[in-house]
């Protein structure tokens, strides 16, 4: 009996739900900015967030077991856009 790649899941302990304010704080830390300086519709790329830092954020937020795709985040580089993605994933998991 072969194991199909789709059957393989990471075993990751559940983490506390990600909040919008945690996301804002994590982004601000990456940018060395005050969290209050990051508006919901501000382009994170215009604020200085490059793709490597963005990928690190997505990986960090995925550690709690959320299946987040970097490509989705790249299409919507604002705090509001990212929060919509994360909150939808959390809702789908019942978090």
C-alpha positions in Angstrom: 0.0 0.0 0.0 1.6 3.2 -1.2 1.3 6.5 0.7 -0.1 9.3 -1.5 1.5 12.8 -1.0 -2.0 14.2 -0.4 -2.3 11.9 2.6 0.8 13.4 4.3 0.0 16.1 6.9 2.4 17.9 9.1 1.9 17.1 12.8 1.9 20.5 14.4 0.6 21.4 17.8 -2.2 24.0 17.6 -1.2 27.4 18.5 -3.3 30.3 19.9 -5.3 31.9 17.1 -3.6 34.6 15.2 -5.2 38.1 15.8 -5.1 41.1 13.5 -3.1 43.0 16.1 -0.6 40.2 16.4 -0.2 40.3 12.6 0.3 44.1 12.7 2.9 43.7 15.5 4.8 40.9 13.6 4.8 43.0 10.4 6.0 46.1 12.3 8.8 44.1 14.0 10.0 42.9 10.6 10.0 46.5 9.3 11.4 48.0 12.5 8.3 50.3 12.7 5.8 51.2 15.3 2.7 49.0 14.8 0.4 52.1 14.9 2.2 53.3 11.7 0.8 50.4 9.7 -2.6 51.1 8.3 -5.0 48.4 7.1 -4.8 49.5 3.4 -1.2 50.5 3.3 0.9 48.6 0.8 3.3 46.5 2.9 5.7 46.5 0.0 5.7 50.3 -0.2 6.5 50.3 3.6 9.6 48.2 2.8 8.5 44.6 3.3 10.3 42.4 0.8 9.3 39.0 -0.4 11.8 37.2 1.9 10.5 38.9 5.0 6.9 38.3 3.9 7.6 34.6 3.4 9.1 34.4 6.9 5.9 35.9 8.3 3.7 33.5 6.4 5.9 30.6 7.6 5.7 31.8 11.2 1.9 32.1 11.1 1.7 28.7 9.6 3.5 27.1 12.5 0.2 26.7 14.4 -1.1 24.3 11.7 -2.8 26.8 9.3 -2.2 25.9 5.7 -1.2 29.3 4.3 0.1 29.9 0.8 2.6 32.6 0.2 1.2 33.3 -3.3 -2.1 34.3 -1.8 -0.4 36.8 0.4 1.7 38.2 -2.5 -1.5 39.0 -4.3 -2.9 41.1 -1.4 0.0 42.9 0.3 -2.0 44.9 2.9 -2.7 44.2 6.5 -6.4 44.0 5.7 -5.9 41.6 2.8 -3.6 39.4 4.9 -6.1 39.4 7.8 -8.9 38.4 5.5 -6.8 35.4 4.4 -5.8 34.3 7.9 -9.2 34.9 9.5 -10.9 32.8 6.7 -8.4 29.9 7.2 -8.9 30.1 11.0 -12.7 30.1 10.5 -12.5 27.1 8.2 -10.6 25.2 10.9 -13.1 26.3 13.6 -10.6 28.5 15.4 
